[in-house]
Amino acid sequence: MGRRGSRVIVGRWQLVETLGTPHTWSMLTAGTKPREWASYHRAIPARLQPLIAAAHDTRAPVDEMLPKSRNSWSELRFRAVPVLWPDSPPHAVKVWVGPQVPDDELSVAPFQVDARRRIVRTRPAGLGPHFGSAPAEYSGAEPFERIERFDHGLEFVAALQRSEPRSRWSGVATVHSRIGPRSLLVAARSGGGEQRIAWRGVAVDVTDSVAPQRKSFEAATLDLLRESQPGLYLVILDTAQVRAVRWVTEPVPGLTWRGVDERTVPHPDDRSRIAALRAEVLAGATRAGLSGLRLAADDGGWLTVDVEVSPLPGGGAEPAFMLAQLQVTAATG
C-alpha cells in the first residue's frame, strides 16, 4: 500500500517519462495508475532528482539506501531503472522508494515513430513475453492489427500527421496479448524543428488499474454490417495522401498492403481517379465512389474493387479521415 510523504510515493513504482529535455520531464504513472504528464518536480523530491538524472545519463540502474531524515522516505531503498533504446537517450526511468525493491517492475516498452514514412519501431520485451521479445517494425495500418479498442487512436494518427514541434500525446488502448487483452498507456513526444516528425514514446501496461475495454458500439455495428454483406471490407484512409490508417474489418484477402510503399498499391493508371475522389471529399461530398479500381495483389496481379468513401467527423475545417467500403469484383494475374 503506497503512502505519500514529502511529495514522494512510497511502496509503488512510478514512471518518469524522459522523452524531452530534462525541464520537460513528467510523471506517467503512480504504480499502474495513469498520471499522464503530471508534474515531475512536485512528485519527486529535489533530493532524489539527481539520482533519476544519473540513471538517465549513465543508462544504468541506480540503487542505494537513502539517508536518515524526517521525510517518509528516510532510510528506505531507492532504485531507478532507465527504459533504454539503442543509440538514443532513455525514453523513461522507473522509480521505486520503499523498504525493499520488489521482484517485479512496471512493464514498459519504448517505441519510436517516423511520422513522415509512417513507420513504428518498438522493443516489446519490457511488456513481458506475452507481447514478444524481439524488436519489431510496423508500417501503415499494421500497428492497429493487435488493437482491440483505441477510442482516441485517430487523434494520435492526426497528431502524427501534423507533427507540430515538441508536441505530446497520450491515451489508453486495449491490445491483444498471448494472455488476453491488456490496457496500455501510450505516451509520445515529437522532436523540435526538423526533428518534429521523429516521435519517441513508451507503452505502459496499466491493466491492474484500467480494465481492458470491449469493442465500442460503433465497431460492433460495423461488424454486423460486414457479416450481413459478405465480400465487403472496411478501411479508414487519411485524406492527406489516401493511405490506409486502420482496417476496420479484416484486410481484403490477397491484397498487398503490409510493409510496402503504399504509392505502389493502386494501379498507376488509377492514381488520377483516386486524386479526384479525394478532391470530392475535401470539397464537401458526404459520399463518393469509384468502380473498377485496381489494387496490387500478393500474387503479382491486380484486384479490382468498387470503392465508396464517406468522410469521418473531426475537429478541422476539412476531414482528416474517411471510411472506405471495398467490394472485390475481380482478380487478374
C-alpha positions as CSV (number, residue, x, y, z in Angstrom):
1,M,0.0,0.0,0.0
2,G,1.6,3.3,-1.1
3,R,1.7,6.4,1.1
4,R,2.7,9.9,0.2
5,G,5.3,11.7,2.1
6,S,7.4,14.8,1.2
7,R,5.9,14.6,-2.2
8,V,7.1,11.0,-3.0
9,I,5.1,7.8,-3.3
10,V,6.4,5.0,-1.1
11,G,5.9,1.4,-1.9
12,R,4.9,1.7,-5.6
13,W,6.8,2.1,-8.8
14,Q,6.5,5.4,-10.6
15,L,7.3,6.1,-14.2
16,V,9.1,9.3,-15.2
17,E,9.0,10.0,-18.9
18,T,12.2,11.5,-20.3
19,L,11.1,11.9,-23.9
20,G,12.1,15.6,-24.0
21,T,14.7,17.8,-22.4
22,P,15.1,17.5,-18.6
23,H,13.0,20.5,-17.7
24,T,10.0,19.0,-19.6
25,W,10.1,15.6,-17.8
26,S,6.9,14.5,-16.2
27,M,5.1,11.6,-14.4
28,L,3.2,9.0,-16.4
29,T,2.1,6.6,-13.7
30,A,1.9,6.0,-9.9
31,G,2.0,2.3,-9.7
32,T,-0.2,1.3,-12.7
33,K,-2.4,4.3,-12.3
34,P,-2.0,6.7,-15.2
35,R,-1.0,10.2,-14.2
36,E,-0.3,11.4,-17.8
37,W,2.1,14.3,-17.7
38,A,1.8,15.2,-14.0
39,S,4.5,17.5,-12.6
40,Y,7.8,15.8,-12.1
41,H,9.1,18.5,-9.8
42,R,6.1,18.2,-7.5
43,A,6.1,14.4,-7.5
44,I,9.8,13.8,-6.9
45,P,11.7,15.5,-4.0
46,A,14.7,17.6,-5.1
47,R,17.0,15.3,-3.1
48,L,16.0,12.3,-5.4
49,Q,16.0,14.1,-8.7
50,P,19.8,13.8,-9.3
51,L,19.6,10.0,-8.8
52,I,17.0,9.8,-11.5
53,A,19.1,12.0,-13.7
54,A,22.1,9.7,-13.1
55,A,20.1,6.7,-14.2
56,H,19.1,8.6,-17.3
57,D,22.6,9.9,-18.1
58,T,24.5,6.7,-17.4
59,R,21.9,4.4,-18.9
60,A,22.4,2.2,-15.9
61,P,20.2,1.4,-12.8
62,V,20.9,3.5,-9.7
63,D,20.4,1.6,-6.4
64,E,21.1,3.0,-2.9
65,M,19.9,3.4,0.6
66,L,18.5,6.9,1.3
67,P,19.9,8.9,4.3
68,K,18.2,9.3,7.6
69,S,15.9,12.3,7.6
70,R,12.5,13.5,8.8
71,N,10.9,12.5,5.5
72,S,8.7,9.5,5.0
73,W,11.5,8.0,2.7
74,S,14.1,8.2,5.5
75,E,16.5,5.2,5.3
76,L,14.4,3.5,2.6
77,R,15.7,1.8,-0.5
78,F,15.8,3.8,-3.8
79,R,16.0,2.3,-7.2
80,A,15.9,4.0,-10.7
81,V,15.9,1.9,-13.8
82,P,16.2,3.5,-17.3
83,V,14.0,2.4,-20.2
84,L,16.5,2.0,-22.9
85,W,16.6,2.5,-26.7
86,P,19.8,1.8,-28.7
87,D,21.8,4.9,-29.6
88,S,19.2,7.2,-28.0
89,P,18.7,8.8,-24.6
90,P,16.4,6.6,-22.4
91,H,12.7,7.1,-23.0
92,A,11.8,6.9,-19.3
93,V,13.0,6.0,-15.8
94,K,11.2,3.6,-13.5
95,V,11.5,4.8,-9.9
96,W,11.0,2.8,-6.6
97,V,11.2,4.0,-3.0
98,G,10.4,1.5,-0.3
99,P,11.7,-0.9,2.4
100,Q,12.9,-3.3,-0.3
101,V,12.7,-3.5,-4.1
102,P,10.1,-6.0,-5.3
103,D,11.0,-8.7,-7.8
104,D,8.5,-7.3,-10.4
105,E,8.8,-3.9,-12.1
106,L,6.5,-1.8,-14.1
107,S,6.0,-3.3,-17.6
108,V,7.2,-0.6,-20.1
109,A,8.2,-0.8,-23.7
110,P,9.8,2.1,-25.7
111,F,8.9,2.9,-29.3
112,Q,9.8,5.4,-32.0
113,V,7.7,6.7,-34.9
114,D,8.8,8.1,-38.2
115,A,5.7,10.2,-38.8
116,R,6.6,11.0,-42.5
117,R,7.1,7.4,-43.5
118,R,4.5,6.1,-41.0
119,I,6.9,3.5,-39.5
120,V,6.6,2.4,-35.9
121,R,9.6,0.6,-34.3
122,T,9.1,-1.0,-30.9
123,R,11.0,-3.1,-28.4
124,P,8.2,-5.0,-26.7
125,A,10.3,-7.2,-24.3
126,G,9.7,-4.7,-21.4
127,L,6.0,-5.5,-21.5
128,G,6.6,-9.2,-20.9
129,P,7.0,-12.4,-23.0
130,H,3.2,-12.3,-23.9
131,F,4.0,-9.3,-26.1
132,G,7.0,-10.9,-27.7
133,S,10.7,-10.3,-27.1
134,A,12.2,-9.4,-30.5
135,P,12.3,-5.8,-31.8
136,A,9.5,-5.2,-34.3
137,E,8.8,-2.7,-37.0
138,Y,5.3,-1.9,-38.4
139,S,4.2,0.4,-41.3
140,G,1.0,1.9,-42.5
141,A,-2.1,0.2,-40.9
142,E,-0.1,-2.6,-39.3
143,P,0.2,-1.1,-35.8
144,F,-3.6,-1.4,-35.3
145,E,-3.7,-5.1,-36.1
146,R,-3.2,-6.0,-32.4
147,I,-5.5,-3.3,-31.0
148,E,-9.0,-4.3,-29.8
149,R,-10.1,-0.8,-28.9
150,F,-8.4,2.6,-29.1
151,D,-11.1,5.3,-28.8
152,H,-8.7,8.1,-29.5
153,G,-6.4,6.3,-31.9
154,L,-7.3,8.5,-34.8
155,E,-6.4,11.6,-32.7
156,F,-3.0,10.1,-32.3
157,V,-2.7,9.5,-36.0
158,A,-3.8,13.1,-36.7
159,A,-1.2,14.4,-34.2
160,L,1.5,12.3,-36.0
161,Q,0.3,13.8,-39.4
162,R,0.6,17.3,-38.0
163,S,3.8,16.6,-36.1
164,E,4.0,20.1,-34.6
165,P,7.4,20.7,-33.0
166,R,7.7,19.4,-29.4
167,S,4.1,18.3,-29.1
168,R,2.9,15.4,-27.0
169,W,0.0,12.9,-26.9
170,S,-1.2,10.2,-24.6
171,G,-4.1,7.7,-24.4
172,V,-5.1,4.2,-23.3
173,A,-5.6,1.3,-25.8
174,T,-6.8,-2.2,-25.3
175,V,-4.3,-4.5,-27.0
176,H,-4.2,-8.3,-27.7
177,S,-1.5,-10.4,-26.0
178,R,-0.9,-14.1,-25.5
179,I,-2.5,-13.9,-22.1
180,G,-5.6,-11.9,-23.2
181,P,-6.4,-8.3,-23.7
182,R,-4.2,-5.7,-21.8
183,S,-4.6,-2.0,-21.2
184,L,-1.6,0.0,-22.4
185,L,-1.0,3.7,-21.7
186,V,0.6,5.1,-24.8
187,A,2.6,8.4,-24.5
188,A,4.8,10.1,-27.0
189,R,6.5,13.4,-27.8
190,S,7.7,14.8,-31.1
191,G,11.1,16.5,-31.6
192,G,11.8,20.1,-32.4
193,G,12.5,21.8,-35.7
194,E,13.3,19.4,-38.5
195,Q,13.1,16.5,-36.0
196,R,9.4,17.1,-35.4
197,I,8.5,14.0,-37.4
198,A,10.6,11.9,-35.1
199,W,8.4,10.8,-32.2
200,R,9.7,8.9,-29.1
201,G,7.3,7.2,-26.8
202,V,6.5,4.5,-24.2
203,A,3.8,1.9,-23.8
204,V,3.0,1.0,-20.1
205,D,0.9,-1.9,-19.0
206,V,-1.8,-0.3,-16.7
207,T,-4.2,-3.3,-16.8
208,D,-4.2,-3.6,-13.0
209,S,-5.7,-0.1,-12.8
210,V,-7.5,0.3,-16.1
211,A,-9.7,-2.7,-17.2
212,P,-9.4,-3.7,-20.8
213,Q,-12.4,-2.4,-22.8
214,R,-14.6,-4.3,-25.2
215,K,-15.2,-3.2,-28.8
216,S,-17.2,0.0,-29.0
217,F,-20.8,0.1,-30.1
218,E,-19.8,1.6,-33.4
219,A,-17.2,-1.1,-34.0
220,A,-19.7,-3.8,-33.2
221,T,-22.2,-2.2,-35.6
222,L,-19.7,-2.3,-38.3
223,D,-19.0,-5.9,-37.6
224,L,-22.7,-6.6,-38.1
225,L,-22.6,-4.7,-41.4
226,R,-19.7,-6.8,-42.5
227,E,-21.4,-10.0,-41.6
228,S,-24.6,-9.1,-43.5
229,Q,-22.6,-8.2,-46.6
230,P,-20.0,-10.9,-47.4
231,G,-17.2,-9.6,-49.6
232,L,-17.4,-6.1,-48.1
233,Y,-14.3,-4.7,-46.5
234,L,-13.9,-1.5,-44.5
235,V,-10.8,0.6,-44.0
236,I,-10.1,4.1,-42.7
237,L,-8.0,6.2,-45.0
238,D,-6.3,9.6,-44.4
239,T,-7.3,12.4,-46.7
240,A,-3.8,13.8,-46.9
241,Q,-2.4,11.1,-49.1
242,V,-5.3,8.5,-49.2
243,R,-3.2,6.0,-47.2
244,A,-4.7,3.1,-45.1
245,V,-4.7,4.1,-41.5
246,R,-6.6,1.2,-39.9
247,W,-8.6,-1.8,-41.2
248,V,-12.0,-1.9,-39.5
249,T,-12.7,-5.4,-40.8
250,E,-10.1,-7.9,-41.7
251,P,-8.0,-6.8,-44.7
252,V,-9.0,-7.7,-48.3
253,P,-7.7,-11.3,-48.8
254,G,-4.8,-11.3,-51.3
255,L,-4.3,-7.5,-51.2
256,T,-0.7,-6.3,-50.9
257,W,-0.6,-3.8,-48.0
258,R,1.9,-5.0,-45.4
259,G,5.4,-3.4,-45.4
260,V,5.1,-1.8,-48.8
261,D,5.3,1.7,-50.3
262,E,1.6,2.5,-50.4
263,R,2.1,4.5,-53.5
264,T,2.6,1.3,-55.4
265,V,-0.6,-0.3,-54.3
266,P,-3.0,1.4,-56.7
267,H,-2.5,0.8,-60.5
268,P,-0.6,3.7,-61.9
269,D,-3.4,4.5,-64.4
270,D,-5.9,4.8,-61.5
271,R,-4.0,7.3,-59.4
272,S,-5.6,10.3,-61.1
273,R,-9.0,8.8,-60.3
274,I,-8.1,8.5,-56.6
275,A,-6.9,12.1,-56.6
276,A,-10.3,13.2,-58.0
277,L,-12.1,11.1,-55.3
278,R,-10.1,12.8,-52.6
279,A,-10.9,16.2,-54.1
280,E,-14.6,15.4,-53.9
281,V,-14.4,14.6,-50.2
282,L,-12.4,17.7,-49.4
283,A,-14.9,19.8,-51.3
284,G,-17.7,18.6,-49.0
285,A,-19.1,15.5,-50.6
286,T,-20.7,13.2,-48.0
287,R,-20.3,10.2,-50.3
288,A,-18.1,9.5,-53.3
289,G,-17.2,6.3,-55.2
290,L,-15.0,4.6,-57.8
291,S,-15.7,1.5,-59.7
292,G,-13.2,-0.8,-61.2
293,L,-10.3,0.4,-59.0
294,R,-7.2,-1.8,-59.4
295,L,-5.1,-2.6,-56.4
296,A,-1.9,-4.7,-56.2
297,A,-2.3,-8.3,-55.3
298,D,0.1,-10.6,-53.4
299,D,0.4,-12.9,-56.5
300,G,1.7,-10.0,-58.6
301,G,-1.6,-9.3,-60.4
302,W,-4.4,-6.9,-59.6
303,L,-7.5,-7.0,-57.5
304,T,-10.4,-5.0,-59.0
305,V,-12.7,-3.3,-56.4
306,D,-15.6,-1.0,-56.2
307,V,-15.0,1.7,-53.6
308,E,-17.3,4.0,-51.7
309,V,-16.0,6.6,-49.2
310,S,-17.5,8.8,-46.6
311,P,-15.7,11.5,-44.6
312,L,-15.4,10.9,-40.8
313,P,-16.3,13.7,-38.5
314,G,-13.4,15.7,-37.0
315,G,-12.4,19.0,-35.5
316,G,-10.8,20.6,-38.5
317,A,-12.3,22.5,-41.4
318,E,-11.6,19.6,-43.7
319,P,-12.0,15.9,-42.8
320,A,-8.7,14.2,-41.9
321,F,-10.0,10.7,-42.4
322,M,-12.6,8.8,-44.4
323,L,-14.2,5.4,-44.2
324,A,-13.9,3.3,-47.4
325,Q,-16.0,0.3,-48.3
326,L,-14.3,-2.0,-50.7
327,Q,-16.2,-4.7,-52.7
328,V,-14.0,-7.1,-54.6
329,T,-15.3,-7.6,-58.1
330,A,-12.4,-9.4,-59.9
331,A,-8.8,-10.7,-59.6
332,T,-6.4,-10.7,-62.5
333,G,-3.0,-12.4,-62.8
